[in-house]
Amino acid sequence: MGLIKAALGAAGGVLADQWKEYFYCEALPVDVLLAKGQKRTSGRSSNTKGSDNIISSGSVIAVADGQCMIIVEQGKVVEVCAESGEFVYDSSTEPTIFTGSLSKSIPAVLKNIGKRFTFGGEPPKDQRVYYFNTKELVGNKYGTPAPVPFRVVDQNVGLDIDIAIRCSGEYSYRVMNPVLFYTNVSGNVESNYGRSQIDGQLKTELLTALQPAFAKISAMGIRYSMLPGHTTELAEALNDVLSGKWSELRGIEIVSFGVSTVKASEEDEAMIKELQRNAAFRNPNMAAAHLVGAQAAAMQSAAANEGAGPAMAFMGMNMAGNAGGMNAQNLFQMGQQPQYQQPNQNQYQQNQQMPQAAQAAQATPTAPAGWACSCGQAGNSSKFCSECGKPQPQADGWVCDCGATNKGKFCAECGKPKPAGVPQYKCDKCGWEPDDKANPPKFCPECGDPFDDGDIVNN
């Protein structure tokens, strides 16, 4: 009787599992990370006696936006689909006569009956469909139960100290690798896997990672009071710190990190403000301005002193000024020194707008005016060297209208062609050249030699 029952159970189970299944998942609520897929059956359906956790070949799985579907067979992930739409599972190990040709499906079905018979009529396999919530999961509150160290670096005043701060806010995360999450976190579940099962652990690890994340933020020069404006950098720093546990182990990443409040202790805040205020007084102009303001306030208080009288009050002020040894005038004089002078704004803008070539020319010392002799003496202004007495060397070639001396047929400076048929005059005795080289005077103004054809240097 046992063998007959097993044979009937195997045959009936295989025939009941011939129907294709349609799996779907309703909209996943915000507190659910994973849900098991459901088979759609109704009063009109004939697929009511099929085995649980069996997916026939050719079954359809619907995937919605914000979801990722995986198919697990015998405890191993065999299919993954994160694209919304219809997914057809045509590689199932559970054959059916409704898929493929009958010549291949009928022998496969009979073989499956024989296999189930050896297991007493039960299917020797487990196939499941799971849906993951891949949307951004918001509203995760956090708060530091104890102060967290934060390094304060201020290059302007040379400040580098460690303080303790408290902060609170919210963060969001999402499942970015469903296979890792299933393998290392959830595993096979009967129905759902909620956020409440893992949020406590995530919050503890997040608060632990805040300290190294704050260290990275402070190294970037961001002050603790400016943290609400740099939440993007803070989220990236937290992802870097938590990548080993969250991303690589659980397939989770932080999407955004919000800071609602950040507060240091009153002692630390007072200390930072005092150090910054004192550092500002290293500039004599700032110190003098503060001293003038303090003296003006003291004068007002002294004038209003009716008990001792204004005269006694001003006498006390003079004694205090003499004992201090420094007054505002001395400080202002110190502030006039170059190292304390601020650059002129107009000059700064002019330097910024000046071309680089002009700036370089302005910064480069110019050579002395005049001509340089072969003996090394530069800056000669007369026609003879002031050091050795040699005459000024005469340039060969023709002179263009732009003033450049050339040897070729075109001016190397402006590109004009060499004048044709226009004589260029230069005194053959003293070397004097007229400004209008084509129309010289009748006599050289330097030596008195008359200009003739012998004074023409080119045609």
Secondary structure per residue as TSV (DSSP state, phi and psi in degrees):
chain	resnum	aa	ss	phi	psi
A	1	M	-	360.0	-34.5
A	2	G	H	-65.4	-39.3
A	3	L	H	-68.5	-39.6
A	4	I	H	-64.6	-41.1
A	5	K	H	-65.4	-39.4
A	6	A	H	-65.5	-40.0
A	7	A	H	-66.5	-43.5
A	8	L	H	-65.1	-39.2
A	9	G	H	-66.0	-39.9
A	10	A	H	-65.5	-45.7
A	11	A	H	-66.4	-44.1
A	12	G	H	-66.0	-38.8
A	13	G	H	-66.2	-41.6
A	14	V	H	-66.0	-41.7
A	15	L	H	-65.3	-38.6
A	16	A	H	-67.2	-28.8
A	17	D	T	-89.3	9.6
A	18	Q	T	-73.4	-24.3
A	19	W	S	-68.6	141.9
A	20	K	-	-74.5	146.3
A	21	E	-	-104.0	154.9
A	22	Y	E	-122.6	112.9
A	23	F	E	-101.7	143.2
A	24	Y	E	-150.2	169.7
A	25	C	-	-143.5	128.6
A	26	E	-	-65.9	170.1
A	27	A	-	-56.3	124.2
A	28	L	-	-74.6	126.7
A	29	P	-	-67.6	165.5
A	30	V	T	-68.4	-18.9
A	31	D	T	-97.7	11.8
A	32	V	E	-118.8	127.8
A	33	L	E	-96.4	-31.7
A	34	L	E	-145.6	139.8
A	35	A	E	-140.5	146.5
A	36	K	E	-82.0	138.2
A	37	G	-	-66.4	150.3
A	38	Q	E	-113.3	144.0
A	39	K	E	-84.5	134.6
A	40	R	-	-85.2	117.7
A	41	T	-	-136.2	148.5
A	42	S	-	-142.0	-176.1
A	43	G	T	-64.8	-24.8
A	44	R	T	-85.3	-8.8
A	45	S	-	-79.5	140.7
A	46	S	S	-95.5	-5.5
A	47	N	-	-92.4	64.5
A	48	T	-	-112.4	-7.0
A	49	K	S	-115.2	10.8
A	50	G	-	-71.0	158.7
A	51	S	-	-72.8	145.9
A	52	D	T	-70.8	151.2
A	53	N	T	58.9	35.8
A	54	I	-	-126.6	128.0
A	55	I	-	-117.9	113.1
A	56	S	-	-72.7	152.5
A	57	S	T	-62.9	134.8
A	58	G	T	91.1	2.5
A	59	S	E	-67.4	155.8
A	60	V	E	-111.9	134.9
A	61	I	E	-120.7	123.0
A	62	A	E	-90.4	134.0
A	63	V	E	-122.6	125.6
A	64	A	-	-97.5	168.8
A	65	D	T	-64.1	143.1
A	66	G	T	77.8	12.7
A	67	Q	E	-127.1	155.9
A	68	C	E	-134.3	131.1
A	69	M	E	-107.8	138.7
A	70	I	E	-129.9	147.9
A	71	I	E	-111.4	124.9
A	72	V	E	-110.4	123.1
A	73	E	E	-122.7	122.7
A	74	Q	T	55.9	37.7
A	75	G	T	80.0	4.2
A	76	K	E	-120.3	137.2
A	77	V	E	-72.8	121.3
A	78	V	E	-113.3	-21.8
A	79	E	E	-142.8	143.9
A	80	V	E	-136.5	135.2
A	81	C	E	-144.5	117.6
A	82	A	-	-111.8	6.0
A	83	E	S	-96.1	128.9
A	84	S	S	-66.7	143.4
A	85	G	E	136.9	-152.2
A	86	E	E	-106.7	128.6
A	87	F	E	-114.8	126.7
A	88	V	E	-104.0	121.3
A	89	Y	E	-90.4	88.4
A	90	D	-	-99.5	5.3
A	91	S	-	-112.4	25.4
A	92	S	-	-71.4	151.3
A	93	T	S	-88.9	9.3
A	94	E	S	-109.0	96.2
A	95	P	-	-72.3	157.8
A	96	T	-	-145.8	150.3
A	97	I	T	-75.7	-8.5
A	98	F	T	-90.0	3.5
A	99	T	S	-131.4	132.4
A	100	G	S	81.0	-170.1
A	101	S	-	-84.3	148.9
A	102	L	H	-66.0	-30.0
A	103	S	H	-64.0	-25.4
A	104	K	H	-101.1	-33.2
A	105	S	H	-76.7	-35.9
A	106	I	H	-64.3	-47.7
A	107	P	H	-60.8	-35.7
A	108	A	H	-66.8	-37.2
A	109	V	H	-67.3	-43.8
A	110	L	H	-62.4	-38.8
A	111	K	H	-64.3	-37.3
A	112	N	H	-67.4	-35.3
A	113	I	H	-62.3	-44.5
A	114	G	H	-62.9	-36.9
A	115	K	H	-67.8	-39.8
A	116	R	H	-70.0	-31.4
A	117	F	H	-60.4	-37.1
A	118	T	T	-68.8	-17.0
A	119	F	T	-105.4	23.2
A	120	G	T	76.6	19.9
A	121	G	T	94.7	-5.5
A	122	E	S	-94.4	148.7
A	123	P	-	-71.9	126.1
A	124	P	S	-85.6	49.1
A	125	K	-	-157.0	164.1
A	126	D	-	-138.5	117.6
A	127	Q	E	-125.2	130.4
A	128	R	E	-136.8	155.4
A	129	V	E	-119.0	127.7
A	130	Y	E	-122.8	142.7
A	131	Y	E	-114.4	134.6
A	132	F	E	-110.1	142.8
A	133	N	E	-86.8	105.9
A	134	T	-	-99.9	8.7
A	135	K	S	-75.9	165.2
A	136	E	-	-71.1	125.0
A	137	L	E	-99.5	107.8
A	138	V	E	-102.1	174.4
A	139	G	E	83.6	22.4
A	140	N	E	-90.3	105.4
A	141	K	E	-82.3	150.6
A	142	Y	E	-145.3	162.3
A	143	G	E	-167.0	136.5
A	144	T	-	-77.8	116.0
A	145	P	S	-68.6	-26.0
A	146	A	S	-129.3	156.0
A	147	P	-	-59.2	143.0
A	148	V	E	-108.2	132.6
A	149	P	E	-63.6	142.2
A	150	F	E	-144.1	130.6
A	151	R	E	-90.4	127.7
A	152	V	E	-105.3	118.7
A	153	V	E	-121.5	123.4
A	154	D	E	-131.9	101.3
A	155	Q	T	-67.9	-24.5
A	156	N	T	-65.0	-35.1
A	157	V	T	-115.3	5.0
A	158	G	T	69.4	36.8
A	159	L	E	-99.1	130.7
A	160	D	E	-151.7	92.2
A	161	I	E	-136.8	164.5
A	162	D	E	-107.5	131.0
A	163	I	E	-126.4	175.8
A	164	A	E	-118.2	131.4
A	165	I	E	-127.2	157.8
A	166	R	E	-118.5	140.3
A	167	C	E	-144.3	158.3
A	168	S	E	-149.7	161.8
A	169	G	E	166.7	-152.8
A	170	E	E	-136.4	155.1
A	171	Y	E	-139.3	161.3
A	172	S	E	-128.6	152.2
A	173	Y	E	-144.7	170.6
A	174	R	E	-149.4	158.7
A	175	V	E	-85.1	110.4
A	176	M	S	-101.8	-12.5
A	177	N	-	-137.5	88.4
A	178	P	H	-60.3	-32.7
A	179	V	H	-65.2	-43.4
A	180	L	H	-64.2	-40.8
A	181	F	H	-63.2	-42.3
A	182	Y	I	-67.3	-42.4
A	183	T	I	-68.1	-42.1
A	184	N	I	-106.2	-11.3
A	185	V	I	-121.3	-66.2
A	186	S	I	-84.4	-51.4
A	187	G	-	67.2	-164.9
A	188	N	S	-67.6	125.5
A	189	V	-	-123.8	153.0
A	190	E	S	-76.3	-37.3
A	191	S	S	-135.6	-77.1
A	192	N	E	-128.4	160.0
A	193	Y	E	-126.7	113.5
A	194	G	E	-95.0	165.5
A	195	R	G	-66.2	-29.5
A	196	S	G	-62.7	-20.0
A	197	Q	G	-79.1	-14.3
A	198	I	T	-132.3	-14.6
A	199	D	H	-61.9	-36.3
A	200	G	H	-61.5	-44.5
A	201	Q	H	-65.8	-40.9
A	202	L	H	-64.0	-40.6
A	203	K	H	-65.0	-41.3
A	204	T	H	-63.1	-44.1
A	205	E	H	-67.7	-33.8
A	206	L	H	-64.9	-45.7
A	207	L	H	-65.0	-32.9
A	208	T	H	-67.6	-35.0
A	209	A	H	-81.0	-8.2
A	210	L	H	-64.5	-36.9
A	211	Q	H	-62.8	-53.4
A	212	P	H	-65.1	-28.8
A	213	A	H	-67.8	-41.5
A	214	F	H	-63.4	-33.9
A	215	A	H	-63.3	-39.8
A	216	K	H	-67.6	-38.8
A	217	I	H	-67.0	-43.1
A	218	S	H	-66.7	-31.2
A	219	A	H	-66.3	-21.1
A	220	M	T	-83.1	-0.2
A	221	G	T	84.4	15.6
A	222	I	-	-90.3	127.1
A	223	R	-	-77.8	156.9
A	224	Y	G	-64.9	-31.2
A	225	S	G	-70.5	-15.8
A	226	M	G	-98.8	7.8
A	227	L	G	-59.5	-39.9
A	228	P	G	-58.7	-22.0
A	229	G	G	-93.0	1.3
A	230	H	-	-131.3	42.6
A	231	T	H	-69.5	-28.2
A	232	T	H	-65.2	-46.4
A	233	E	H	-63.6	-35.7
A	234	L	H	-68.0	-39.4
A	235	A	H	-63.8	-40.1
A	236	E	H	-65.3	-40.2
A	237	A	H	-65.1	-39.3
A	238	L	H	-66.5	-39.7
A	239	N	H	-63.3	-36.6
A	240	D	H	-65.1	-40.8
A	241	V	H	-72.0	-39.2
A	242	L	H	-92.9	4.8
A	243	S	I	-60.1	-34.9
A	244	G	I	-66.9	-37.8
A	245	K	I	-93.0	-39.6
A	246	W	I	-90.0	-56.7
A	247	S	I	-73.2	-50.3
A	248	E	I	-81.1	-22.7
A	249	L	I	-102.7	-42.9
A	250	R	I	-110.5	-10.7
A	251	G	-	73.2	31.7
A	252	I	E	-120.1	144.6
A	253	E	E	-137.9	152.6
A	254	I	E	-81.6	128.8
A	255	V	E	-90.5	-48.6
A	256	S	E	-145.2	154.4
A	257	F	E	-137.3	116.8
A	258	G	E	-108.2	139.9
A	259	V	E	-112.5	114.3
A	260	S	E	-84.7	-49.6
A	261	T	E	-135.7	143.4
A	262	V	E	-140.5	128.4
A	263	K	E	-144.5	131.0
A	264	A	E	-98.4	165.8
A	265	S	-	-67.1	156.3
A	266	E	H	-62.3	-35.4
A	267	E	H	-66.1	-43.1
A	268	D	H	-66.8	-42.1
A	269	E	H	-63.5	-42.0
A	270	A	H	-64.8	-38.3
A	271	M	H	-65.9	-43.7
A	272	I	H	-63.7	-44.4
A	273	K	H	-63.5	-38.6
A	274	E	H	-67.5	-41.1
A	275	L	H	-65.8	-41.3
A	276	Q	H	-66.4	-37.8
A	277	R	H	-67.5	-42.9
A	278	N	H	-68.0	-35.1
A	279	A	H	-66.0	-31.7
A	280	A	H	-66.2	-26.9
A	281	F	T	-80.1	1.9
A	282	R	T	-67.9	-21.9
A	283	N	S	-82.6	120.2
A	284	P	H	-58.0	-34.9
A	285	N	H	-63.2	-42.7
A	286	M	H	-64.4	-43.2
A	287	A	H	-63.9	-39.9
A	288	A	H	-65.5	-42.1
A	289	A	H	-62.6	-40.7
A	290	H	H	-65.1	-40.7
A	291	L	H	-65.4	-40.8
A	292	V	H	-61.8	-41.9
A	293	G	H	-63.4	-40.5
A	294	A	H	-66.2	-39.9
A	295	Q	H	-65.5	-39.3
A	296	A	H	-63.9	-41.3
A	297	A	H	-65.3	-37.5
A	298	A	H	-66.6	-38.1
A	299	M	H	-63.4	-41.1
A	300	Q	H	-63.5	-41.8
A	301	S	H	-66.7	-38.5
A	302	A	H	-66.7	-39.7
A	303	A	H	-65.6	-27.9
A	304	A	T	-90.6	2.9
A	305	N	-	-81.3	105.3
A	306	E	-	-89.2	-17.8
A	307	G	S	-74.2	-61.6
A	308	A	S	-85.2	-17.4
A	309	G	-	95.0	146.4
A	310	P	H	-61.1	-36.0
A	311	A	H	-62.0	-47.2
A	312	M	H	-64.0	-37.6
A	313	A	H	-66.1	-43.7
A	314	F	H	-68.5	-30.4
A	315	M	H	-64.1	-41.1
A	316	G	H	-63.7	-37.4
A	317	M	H	-63.3	-42.0
A	318	N	H	-65.2	-41.3
A	319	M	H	-62.8	-39.5
A	320	A	H	-67.1	-38.1
A	321	G	H	-66.4	-40.4
A	322	N	H	-67.1	-36.8
A	323	A	H	-69.4	-30.8
A	324	G	H	-70.6	-30.5
A	325	G	-	76.0	4.9
A	326	M	-	-145.2	131.8
A	327	N	-	-125.5	176.4
A	328	A	H	-65.4	-33.3
A	329	Q	H	-64.3	-43.0
A	330	N	H	-63.0	-39.4
A	331	L	H	-66.3	-40.7
A	332	F	H	-64.4	-35.8
A	333	Q	H	-65.3	-39.7
A	334	M	H	-63.7	-35.4
A	335	G	H	-68.7	-16.4
A	336	Q	T	-79.8	-7.1
A	337	Q	S	-67.9	150.8
A	338	P	G	-57.0	-37.0
A	339	Q	G	-68.2	-15.6
A	340	Y	G	-103.7	-2.2
A	341	Q	-	-81.4	137.2
A	342	Q	-	-85.2	142.3
A	343	P	-	-64.4	142.3
A	344	N	-	-63.0	129.9
A	345	Q	H	-65.7	-40.5
A	346	N	H	-65.4	-42.0
A	347	Q	H	-64.4	-37.2
A	348	Y	H	-63.5	-43.4
A	349	Q	H	-65.6	-38.2
A	350	Q	H	-64.1	-39.7
A	351	N	H	-65.5	-35.1
A	352	Q	H	-69.5	-34.7
A	353	Q	H	-84.0	-16.9
A	354	M	S	-69.0	135.0
A	355	P	-	-58.8	154.5
A	356	Q	H	-63.3	-37.0
A	357	A	H	-63.6	-39.9
A	358	A	H	-68.1	-38.7
A	359	Q	H	-63.2	-41.1
A	360	A	H	-65.8	-39.6
A	361	A	H	-66.4	-35.7
A	362	Q	H	-69.3	-35.7
A	363	A	H	-79.6	-24.3
A	364	T	S	-86.2	128.7
A	365	P	-	-64.0	135.5
A	366	T	-	-83.8	148.8
A	367	A	-	-72.4	150.2
A	368	P	-	-62.4	145.2
A	369	A	S	-69.5	155.6
A	370	G	S	111.5	-167.5
A	371	W	B	-113.6	154.2
A	372	A	-	-102.1	133.4
A	373	C	-	-87.6	162.1
A	374	S	T	-68.3	-17.0
A	375	C	T	-79.3	-8.1
A	376	G	S	107.1	-10.2
A	377	Q	-	-75.6	122.1
A	378	A	-	-110.4	159.9
A	379	G	-	83.3	22.4
A	380	N	B	-72.7	130.6
A	381	S	-	-104.6	-20.4
A	382	S	S	-93.1	-175.9
A	383	K	S	-84.4	-4.0
A	384	F	B	-128.5	147.3
A	385	C	-	-67.4	132.8
A	386	S	T	-74.8	-11.0
A	387	E	T	-98.9	-49.9
A	388	C	T	-114.9	-11.3
A	389	G	-	85.1	5.7
A	390	K	-	-69.9	146.2
A	391	P	B	-72.3	157.1
A	392	Q	-	-64.5	128.5
A	393	P	-	-65.3	141.2
A	394	Q	-	-95.3	137.7
A	395	A	-	-76.8	138.6
A	396	D	-	-91.3	154.1
A	397	G	S	105.4	-166.8
A	398	W	E	-110.1	153.9
A	399	V	E	-106.1	126.4
A	400	C	-	-80.2	166.2
A	401	D	T	-62.4	-26.5
A	402	C	T	-78.0	-6.6
A	403	G	S	101.0	-5.4
A	404	A	-	-83.4	140.9
A	405	T	E	-93.2	129.2
A	406	N	E	-132.3	158.1
A	407	K	S	-114.2	-22.5
A	408	G	S	-86.2	-166.8
A	409	K	S	-87.2	-10.3
A	410	F	B	-131.0	149.1
A	411	C	-	-69.2	129.6
A	412	A	T	-74.7	-11.9
A	413	E	T	-96.9	-48.0
A	414	C	T	-116.8	-10.4
A	415	G	-	86.5	4.2
A	416	K	-	-69.7	145.7
A	417	P	B	-72.8	155.9
A	418	K	-	-63.8	130.0
A	419	P	-	-61.3	133.7
A	420	A	S	-102.9	129.6
A	421	G	S	77.5	1.2
A	422	V	-	-104.4	113.9
A	423	P	-	-67.5	143.1
A	424	Q	E	-113.6	118.0
A	425	Y	E	-99.5	145.3
A	426	K	-	-153.9	133.1
A	427	C	-	-59.3	127.3
A	428	D	T	-80.9	-5.2
A	429	K	T	-99.1	-55.0
A	430	C	T	-103.4	-13.7
A	431	G	-	86.6	8.4
A	432	W	-	-68.7	139.8
A	433	E	-	-119.4	131.5
A	434	P	-	-73.9	156.4
A	435	D	S	-64.4	-44.5
A	436	D	S	-96.6	92.6
A	437	K	T	-69.4	-16.8
A	438	A	T	-87.3	-17.7
A	439	N	S	-132.2	76.0
A	440	P	-	-78.5	165.2
A	441	P	-	-71.1	170.7
A	442	K	S	-71.9	-29.7
A	443	F	B	-131.0	148.1
A	444	C	-	-70.5	126.8
A	445	P	T	-71.8	-11.8
A	446	E	T	-89.9	-49.1
A	447	C	T	-117.8	-8.1
A	448	G	-	82.4	2.8
A	449	D	-	-71.1	135.3
A	450	P	B	-73.5	147.5
A	451	F	-	-84.1	128.1
A	452	D	-	-141.5	-164.5
A	453	D	G	-65.4	-21.2
A	454	G	G	-72.5	-14.5
A	455	D	G	-93.1	1.8
A	456	I	E	-80.4	124.2
A	457	V	E	-94.9	-20.3
A	458	N	E	-163.8	163.2
A	459	N	-	-124.4	360.0
